């Protein structure tokens, strides 16, 4: 049995079974039926021995599944970015900053209008580390070095101004 992360499942996890005892169709077939009626995906009718090496189709299936999961995650993030203003509460903002509710409302409206005018781009662009954390991927060492060089160049340009 293999555990697969599945965002469409109610609990976010799906289990894939590879033995005939636990393999059942969603049509309601019982797993206790004879093993001759159920075939394992690792056994073919011509060759009764199980495969020992993973096939290319399983690796492409995993790659496609990974891409689908990433696409779903990106779509969910895009949806959240479009409705970003729903996640900020004006009263909480006023309490955190110790300002009046009217002033917090003004800030919130300005922030919302500015984001919408810039096509939902962040007012303060995230740093490379924040982007890495948000994407959930590791940055390759040469990319990290390139980002560090870019940061130093920007700092130098700011100092020259």
ZAKOL-738452 format. One line per field, with one value per residue: z, x, y of N, C-alpha, C in turn. Coordinates in Angstrom, 3 decimals, always signed. Example, Ala and Ser with C-alpha at 12.3 -4.5 7.8 and 13.67 -1.06 7.14 Angstrom:
<pts>
n_w <- (+7.800, +7.080)
n_u <- (+13.190, +12.850)
n_v <- (-5.690, -2.250)
ca_w <- (+7.800, +7.140)
ca_u <- (+12.300, +13.670)
ca_v <- (-4.500, -1.060)
c_w <- (+7.800, +7.870)
c_u <- (+13.200, +12.900)
c_v <- (-3.300, +0.030)
</pts>
This chain:
<pts>
n_w <- (+0.000, -0.767, +0.276, -0.887, -1.408, -1.733, -2.723, -3.395, -1.956, +1.023, +3.468, +2.553, +1.915, +0.077, -0.316, -2.089, -3.183, -3.840, -3.780, -4.397, -2.427, -1.072, -3.064, -4.532, -6.467, -6.793, -7.230, -5.419, -5.046, -3.053, -1.065, -0.306, -2.212, -4.466, -5.298, -7.923, -9.378, -9.017, -10.136, -9.573, -10.078, -10.561, -11.646, -14.609, -16.949, -18.631, -17.445, -14.397, -12.320, -10.052, -10.948, -10.572, -11.001, -11.187, -13.514, -16.484, -16.852, -14.287, -13.176, -14.818, -14.196, -11.519, -11.862, -13.343, -11.490, -9.490, -10.874, -11.274, -8.633, -7.929, -9.738, -8.805, -6.286, -7.001, -8.312, -6.178, -4.571, -6.301, -6.319, -3.646, -3.611, -5.271, -3.714, -1.545, +0.236, +1.827, +3.849, +5.681, +8.643, +9.647, +12.238, +13.775, +12.724, +13.588, +16.363, +16.648, +15.759, +17.400, +16.650, +15.474, +14.383, +12.087, +10.821, +10.361, +8.600, +6.446, +5.720, +4.988, +2.786, +1.030, +0.654, -0.540, -2.947, -4.135, -4.533, -6.303, -8.457, -9.293, -10.375, -8.507, -7.513, -5.003, -2.531, -1.179, -2.455, -2.103, -0.453, -1.617, +0.062, +1.232, -1.027, -1.612, +0.614, +0.282, -2.163, -1.630, -2.623, -3.043, -3.596, -6.074, -5.608, -7.341, -8.169, -5.782, -5.263, -7.400, -6.744, -4.416, -5.430, -7.005, -4.965, -3.630, -5.663, -5.973, -3.445, -3.571, -5.671, -4.457, -2.428, -3.926, -4.918)
n_u <- (+0.853, +0.474, +0.856, -0.591, -0.506, -3.404, -5.235, -7.877, -9.184, -11.151, -9.702, -7.225, -5.426, -4.699, -4.915, -3.193, -3.601, -1.796, -2.174, -4.156, -5.918, -6.678, -7.549, -10.217, -13.022, -14.778, -17.344, -18.475, -17.577, -16.613, -13.654, -13.173, -13.723, -12.905, -9.468, -8.986, -10.806, -10.035, -7.351, -3.968, -2.192, +0.473, +0.829, +0.674, -1.513, -0.047, +2.464, +2.974, +4.630, +5.573, +6.481, +9.748, +11.062, +10.325, +7.973, +8.067, +5.683, +4.605, +6.361, +5.894, +3.252, +3.462, +4.882, +3.039, +0.990, +2.224, +2.537, -0.155, -0.983, +0.590, -0.415, -3.046, -2.549, -1.366, -3.544, -5.312, -3.859, -3.837, -6.553, -6.873, -5.227, -6.662, -8.864, -7.784, -8.316, -10.360, -9.287, -8.134, -8.825, -10.359, -10.819, -9.098, -6.685, -6.733, -6.631, -4.138, -2.315, -2.868, -4.570, -7.237, -10.420, -11.448, -9.158, -7.791, -9.598, -9.323, -6.645, -6.922, -8.694, -7.090, -4.972, -6.318, -7.310, -4.895, -3.618, -5.453, -5.240, -2.688, -2.964, -3.288, -0.717, +1.775, +2.206, +4.587, +7.187, +7.898, +10.784, +13.596, +13.904, +11.372, +9.841, +10.834, +9.960, +7.181, +6.722, +7.443, +9.488, +12.900, +15.607, +18.067, +21.650, +23.218, +21.289, +20.698, +23.110, +23.120, +20.895, +21.853, +23.941, +22.452, +21.058, +23.135, +23.980, +21.689, +21.672, +24.064, +23.473, +21.424, +22.862, +24.540, +22.785)
n_v <- (-1.167, +2.215, +5.545, +8.458, +11.907, +13.713, +16.320, +16.482, +14.575, +13.986, +13.991, +14.639, +12.667, +9.734, +6.257, +3.811, +0.594, -2.387, -5.085, -8.029, -8.719, -6.394, -4.765, -3.206, -2.356, +0.750, +0.220, -1.421, -3.981, -6.690, -7.077, -9.665, -11.515, -14.182, -14.549, -14.986, -13.555, -10.982, -9.050, -8.388, -5.330, -5.751, -8.203, -9.945, -11.651, -13.372, -13.560, -14.767, -13.937, -11.319, -7.956, -6.645, -4.303, -0.823, +0.471, +2.557, +3.795, +4.065, +5.910, +8.102, +8.456, +9.219, +11.609, +13.085, +13.178, +14.662, +17.091, +17.747, +18.083, +20.280, +22.178, +22.397, +23.452, +25.905, +27.111, +27.353, +29.141, +31.359, +31.975, +32.704, +34.950, +36.664, +37.221, +38.527, +40.629, +39.793, +38.339, +39.979, +41.655, +44.580, +45.514, +43.914, +44.805, +47.482, +47.077, +45.764, +47.715, +49.791, +51.960, +54.108, +52.813, +54.009, +55.023, +52.643, +51.469, +53.210, +52.688, +50.008, +50.185, +51.706, +49.928, +47.778, +48.968, +49.740, +47.259, +46.057, +47.817, +47.268, +44.806, +42.658, +42.381, +42.113, +44.663, +44.990, +43.356, +39.855, +38.484, +36.516, +34.314, +34.185, +33.638, +31.129, +29.671, +29.951, +28.681, +26.101, +24.657, +23.672, +25.837, +25.731, +25.470, +27.160, +28.955, +30.162, +31.448, +33.235, +34.804, +35.954, +37.511, +39.282, +40.576, +41.891, +43.602, +45.215, +46.417, +47.830, +49.605, +51.041, +52.284, +53.909, +55.777)
ca_w <- (+0.000, -0.869, +0.652, -1.875, -1.027, -2.690, -2.222, -3.656, -0.952, +2.182, +4.477, +1.892, +1.710, -0.630, -0.226, -3.293, -2.834, -4.933, -3.645, -4.801, -1.244, -0.685, -4.237, -4.821, -7.271, -6.066, -7.534, -4.283, -4.984, -1.767, -1.192, +0.087, -3.342, -4.800, -5.886, -9.372, -10.004, -8.910, -10.576, -9.069, -11.179, -10.778, -12.287, -15.893, -17.185, -19.270, -16.544, -13.057, -11.317, -9.923, -11.492, -9.529, -11.293, -11.490, -14.942, -16.875, -16.708, -12.899, -12.932, -15.485, -13.405, -10.345, -12.318, -13.698, -10.239, -8.847, -11.617, -10.981, -7.267, -7.957, -10.426, -7.890, -5.248, -7.603, -8.538, -4.876, -4.169, -7.139, -5.811, -2.391, -3.917, -5.830, -2.621, -0.425, +1.174, +2.721, +4.932, +6.623, +9.428, +9.980, +13.695, +14.246, +12.323, +14.496, +17.684, +16.589, +15.563, +18.367, +15.929, +15.425, +13.361, +10.846, +10.185, +9.878, +7.422, +5.362, +5.296, +4.326, +1.462, +0.196, +0.338, -1.487, -4.239, -4.710, -5.020, -7.483, -9.549, -9.741, -10.782, -7.374, -7.162, -3.620, -2.369, -0.845, -3.069, -1.168, -0.640, -2.208, +1.080, +1.363, -2.219, -1.473, +1.588, -0.274, -3.256, -1.099, -3.358, -2.697, -4.649, -6.375, -5.095, -8.250, -8.143, -4.529, -5.447, -8.312, -5.991, -3.492, -6.231, -7.343, -3.752, -3.389, -6.702, -5.613, -2.283, -4.055, -6.426, -3.494, -1.736, -4.862, -5.050)
ca_u <- (+0.000, +1.242, +0.110, -0.423, -1.155, -4.460, -5.987, -9.302, -9.739, -11.635, -8.663, -5.987, -4.560, -5.327, -4.105, -3.230, -3.287, -1.220, -2.420, -5.516, -6.757, -7.195, -7.979, -11.635, -13.573, -15.727, -18.698, -18.983, -17.069, -16.011, -12.289, -13.071, -13.999, -11.752, -8.368, -8.970, -11.626, -9.304, -5.972, -3.042, -1.600, +1.851, +0.859, -0.022, -2.002, +0.975, +3.597, +2.421, +5.555, +5.461, +7.587, +10.654, +11.506, +9.199, +7.830, +8.088, +4.337, +4.405, +7.108, +5.184, +2.045, +3.858, +5.234, +1.786, +0.279, +2.926, +2.181, -1.556, -1.026, +1.174, -1.372, -4.152, -2.045, -1.208, -4.881, -5.845, -3.165, -4.332, -7.875, -6.692, -4.665, -7.721, -9.750, -6.881, -8.855, -11.297, -8.548, -7.679, -9.917, -10.052, -10.787, -7.846, -5.626, -6.791, -6.164, -2.703, -1.521, -3.340, -5.087, -8.698, -11.010, -11.572, -7.840, -7.525, -10.448, -8.682, -5.476, -7.401, -9.206, -5.944, -4.248, -7.136, -7.316, -3.548, -3.394, -6.292, -4.682, -1.456, -3.356, -3.061, +0.695, +2.021, +2.754, +5.988, +7.499, +8.533, +12.204, +13.869, +13.644, +9.925, +9.361, +11.208, +9.054, +5.833, +6.625, +7.633, +10.558, +14.252, +16.313, +19.350, +22.747, +23.628, +20.240, +20.854, +24.254, +22.682, +20.028, +22.704, +24.637, +21.452, +20.777, +24.280, +23.946, +20.626, +22.135, +25.088, +22.788, +20.726, +23.859, +25.041, +21.770)
ca_v <- (+0.000, +3.445, +6.732, +9.517, +13.157, +14.019, +17.463, +16.318, +13.667, +14.742, +14.167, +15.037, +11.514, +8.616, +5.052, +2.992, -0.790, -3.150, -6.518, -8.382, -8.839, -5.091, -4.020, -3.325, -1.274, +1.581, -0.237, -2.160, -5.352, -7.005, -7.544, -11.061, -12.410, -15.011, -13.793, -15.169, -12.520, -9.721, -9.195, -7.392, -4.584, -6.173, -9.514, -9.999, -13.013, -14.181, -13.726, -14.731, -13.402, -9.871, -7.168, -6.187, -2.944, +0.050, +0.736, +3.960, +4.350, +4.475, +7.144, +9.194, +8.675, +10.009, +12.954, +13.761, +13.411, +15.774, +18.298, +18.050, +18.590, +21.622, +23.050, +22.626, +24.351, +27.229, +27.662, +27.734, +30.363, +32.457, +32.331, +33.423, +36.263, +37.497, +37.613, +38.777, +41.600, +39.118, +37.696, +40.999, +42.203, +45.969, +45.673, +43.319, +45.729, +48.628, +46.645, +45.457, +48.930, +50.787, +53.121, +54.110, +51.951, +54.788, +55.063, +51.285, +51.292, +53.965, +51.901, +48.796, +50.574, +52.079, +48.695, +47.018, +49.651, +49.692, +45.890, +45.840, +48.619, +46.610, +43.454, +41.757, +42.245, +42.494, +46.007, +44.747, +42.062, +38.923, +38.221, +35.204, +33.300, +34.064, +32.945, +29.719, +29.072, +29.908, +27.719, +24.761, +23.993, +24.062, +26.554, +25.109, +26.296, +28.232, +29.971, +30.884, +32.340, +34.292, +35.706, +36.705, +38.526, +40.294, +41.345, +42.771, +44.639, +46.167, +47.164, +48.760, +50.654, +51.894, +53.103, +54.912, +56.825)
c_w <- (+0.000, -0.500, -0.333, -1.371, -2.114, -2.114, -2.453, -2.655, +0.274, +3.236, +3.869, +1.595, +0.997, -0.531, -1.489, -2.907, -4.053, -4.787, -3.939, -3.600, -0.911, -1.865, -4.458, -5.623, -6.419, -6.329, -6.414, -4.230, -3.648, -1.958, -0.829, -1.034, -3.687, -5.532, -7.388, -10.070, -9.954, -9.333, -10.009, -10.238, -11.464, -11.446, -13.592, -16.115, -17.806, -18.310, -15.107, -12.008, -11.252, -10.517, -10.351, -9.772, -11.619, -12.974, -15.216, -16.676, -15.270, -12.595, -13.629, -14.761, -12.189, -10.736, -12.662, -12.440, -9.485, -9.537, -11.320, -9.588, -7.209, -8.645, -9.523, -6.797, -5.785, -7.851, -7.231, -4.382, -4.986, -6.664, -4.512, -2.640, -4.492, -4.740, -1.362, +0.641, +2.137, +3.947, +5.963, +7.328, +9.917, +11.492, +14.292, +13.912, +13.268, +15.881, +17.705, +16.523, +16.538, +17.680, +15.904, +14.280, +12.033, +10.093, +9.624, +8.635, +6.222, +4.829, +4.495, +2.932, +0.518, -0.275, -0.710, -2.870, -4.918, -5.261, -6.279, -8.682, -10.124, -10.114, -9.755, -7.075, -5.731, -3.550, -2.007, -1.415, -2.080, -1.488, -1.226, -1.208, +1.262, +0.161, -2.132, -0.502, +1.030, -1.353, -2.763, -1.812, -2.870, -3.884, -4.829, -5.942, -6.037, -8.340, -6.882, -4.631, -6.358, -7.587, -5.016, -4.233, -6.602, -6.141, -3.466, -4.408, -6.390, -4.435, -2.697, -4.831, -5.495, -2.763, -2.643, -5.057, -3.883)
c_u <- (+0.897, +0.332, +0.437, -1.159, -2.149, -5.322, -7.483, -9.967, -10.165, -10.559, -7.310, -5.037, -5.351, -4.375, -4.300, -2.767, -2.773, -1.439, -3.885, -6.454, -7.422, -7.661, -9.454, -12.071, -14.542, -17.173, -19.275, -18.537, -16.381, -14.579, -12.134, -13.430, -12.738, -10.702, -8.292, -9.794, -10.950, -7.867, -5.141, -2.445, -0.165, +1.951, +0.090, -0.488, -0.936, +2.117, +3.092, +3.362, +5.441, +6.690, +8.462, +11.137, +10.305, +9.159, +7.882, +6.724, +4.075, +5.174, +6.448, +3.883, +2.364, +4.192, +3.971, +0.995, +0.900, +2.575, +0.743, -1.699, -0.499, +0.230, -2.551, -3.752, -1.904, -2.567, -5.511, -5.185, -3.633, -5.703, -7.790, -6.134, -5.729, -8.659, -8.957, -7.506, -9.860, -10.590, -8.025, -8.891, -9.517, -9.948, -9.518, -6.664, -5.575, -6.274, -4.664, -1.850, -1.889, -3.746, -6.605, -9.186, -11.149, -10.251, -7.473, -8.359, -9.852, -7.473, -5.905, -7.929, -8.068, -5.212, -5.004, -7.109, -5.954, -3.247, -4.197, -5.751, -3.431, -1.704, -2.946, -1.593, +0.882, +2.609, +4.226, +6.350, +8.210, +10.010, +12.376, +13.576, +12.142, +9.332, +9.662, +10.268, +7.638, +5.690, +6.780, +8.720, +11.903, +14.887, +17.669, +20.477, +23.165, +22.565, +20.350, +22.010, +23.879, +21.793, +20.832, +23.448, +23.671, +21.129, +21.892, +24.295, +22.866, +21.043, +23.160, +24.445, +22.036, +21.695, +24.409, +24.048, +21.878)
c_v <- (+1.228, +4.607, +7.839, +10.748, +13.515, +15.131, +17.328, +15.377, +14.470, +14.983, +14.507, +13.900, +10.425, +7.435, +4.227, +1.600, -1.527, -4.654, -6.810, -8.480, -7.500, -4.247, -4.256, -2.115, -0.475, +1.159, -1.096, -3.593, -5.575, -7.480, -9.009, -12.020, -13.164, -14.193, -13.978, -14.092, -11.157, -9.946, -8.069, -6.627, -5.003, -7.540, -9.434, -11.433, -13.907, -14.509, -13.643, -14.150, -11.882, -9.178, -6.678, -4.777, -2.083, +0.369, +2.231, +4.594, +4.790, +5.750, +8.322, +9.502, +9.533, +11.438, +13.742, +14.089, +14.587, +17.095, +18.716, +18.646, +20.020, +22.609, +23.390, +23.612, +25.774, +27.883, +28.125, +29.023, +31.562, +32.928, +33.106, +34.818, +37.194, +38.009, +37.943, +39.664, +40.973, +38.534, +38.689, +41.592, +43.590, +46.152, +45.066, +44.215, +46.923, +48.256, +46.394, +46.719, +50.045, +52.085, +53.027, +53.224, +52.688, +54.824, +53.685, +50.986, +52.013, +53.213, +50.677, +49.110, +50.937, +50.829, +47.885, +47.653, +49.585, +48.295, +45.622, +46.614, +47.972, +45.152, +42.403, +41.491, +42.743, +43.900, +45.944, +43.389, +41.142, +38.733, +36.825, +34.088, +33.086, +33.342, +31.456, +29.015, +28.936, +28.849, +26.291, +23.991, +24.498, +24.774, +25.900, +26.038, +27.423, +29.316, +30.817, +31.874, +33.504, +35.293, +36.547, +37.809, +39.645, +41.166, +42.333, +43.907, +45.667, +47.029, +48.209, +49.913, +51.596, +52.804, +54.200, +56.044, +57.754)
</pts>
